[in-house]
Amino acid sequence: MDQRDRPLGVFDSGVGGFSVVQRLRSLLPDESIIYLGDTARVPYGTKSKETVLRYALESTRFLKSQGIKLLVIACNTASSMARDELLNSCEFPVIDVVEPGARFACAVSQFGRIGVIGTYATCKMKTYSQLISKLNPSFKVFEHPCPLFVPLVEEGWVQGEVPKLIAKKYLTPLVPKKIDTLILGCTHYPLLKPIIQEVITELTEREIFIVDSAEAIASQVKATLMAKDLIKSKGNNFFKAYVTDLSAHFKTLGKTFLKEEFFEIKKVSIDSL
Amino acid sequence: MDQRDRPLGVFDSGVGGFSVVQRLRSLLPDESIIYLGDTARVPYGTKSKETVLRYALESTRFLKSQGIKLLVIACNTASSMARDELLNSCEFPVIDVVEPGARFACAVSQFGRIGVIGTYATCKMKTYSQLISKLNPSFKVFEHPCPLFVPLVEEGWVQGEVPKLIAKKYLTPLVPKKIDTLILGCTHYPLLKPIIQEVITELTEREIFIVDSAEAIASQVKATLMAKDLIKSKGNNFFKAYVTDLSAHFKTLGKTFLKEEFFEIKKVSIDSL
């Protein structure tokens, strides 16, 4: 098989990575994609590095066995905790979810004051801070965990009084930091982007640039495929989603994230990863 | 070893079962307890029956290997999905988290109109409805999922505007049901009991009896030990907590649930379950 016709591999701890797949499918409609959501062991954000690393290596092994040409780590926790190990274990390009968003934020930030919101694990690892200070040592980064955003999205409460109140509570500590750019450091957050934009504008009384990591990743994947001459020629393509646990809830949420009504989804046992 | 000196075994998907341990330690201070929290695979509430059953059997096998004299399934999802299989696989008494609360609610309900709040999985299984209608066929049960309560407790937001607003949103649909009793059908919910009591009283303008399942379980364990002559004689005892993933977050939350500052906690690999 022509290397270019091989699928892209994407994995996440759950359904969140579908926001990345949605952007990939819209930017690179000819590419085939294989997705793995480790829903039997979601979430990763509260787990230790050792455990997350083990799960990430298992997911990568599964996607390798499917003959992928590029790997997207569509999970912030796994990107923070397992990026280097995954890079070392793969003979094809690996794109994580942190670097594209960080680079994009550095490019658009006017005054070099960047806020990052994500899970406890992501913020605690300070991956964004470390990476941005390498890219531009004069930039200041302020990371702030918003752990209730993921369950809010999964409950479907993405507008109205409750998410607004929670967003206010989480974003208020960022106001005195005078940020000009805010990175959504979790693949669930794009669904809350309108309310985050509204609240941060209200609180700061300024326009804050919101960086949607999923968009940044899709652009980075396209650039990498072009640079390596791996862009698929037109023709048949497919999207296959595998999950380690298949629930009705996942199917419903999957449609919301993917903005598609029909897609192939199969269960794969954690033993076979 | 005298059968009576063996420890009680308690398992849950995560830290929630500590609310049961807290009640057990206060009601039965002489007993030894071994706890297993399957934190590497928490939560169970969004997973399929097949997966939850597998995890519950693995946890039970581990506790059996520790020589327990009684098993408490301190997880509502596992109680709903795996109770019968666990009963069949154990040669000692097994107490689940659903039956004691259901029995207690039936005993205290004045007009036989009982509300139950829990995770999606618990409410969908309708375990409380089925059990209560067996205990008293004339009783009406109204189950309502409150999935954001668990992350709220884990975030430590158990009082103030946000939990109050969320509780109002979740409990309002129960008002027209004219319930007189409300079962907290999740081991995380006892920490929200004050706010739930406040909101349901405000909404219904009546006193609603709140059934804390953890309290009901502890009473049932005591009654069972007495009936089977398994009460431990005074003397040395211990409390050991095992988790499949050990994070700083778990240690902090554990103290809140347990209302104790110091306790022994060890990691056990999921491979050895």
Interface residues (C-beta under 8 A of the other chain):
Chain A: T39 A40 R41 V42 T46 K47 S48 T51 Y120 P147 L148 V150 P151 L152 E154 E155 W157 E161 V162 L165 I166 K169 D245 L246 S247 H249 F250
Chain B: T39 A40 R41 V42 T46 K47 S48 T51 Y120 P147 L148 V150 P151 L152 E154 E155 W157 E161 V162 L165 I166 K169 D245 L246 S247 H249 F250
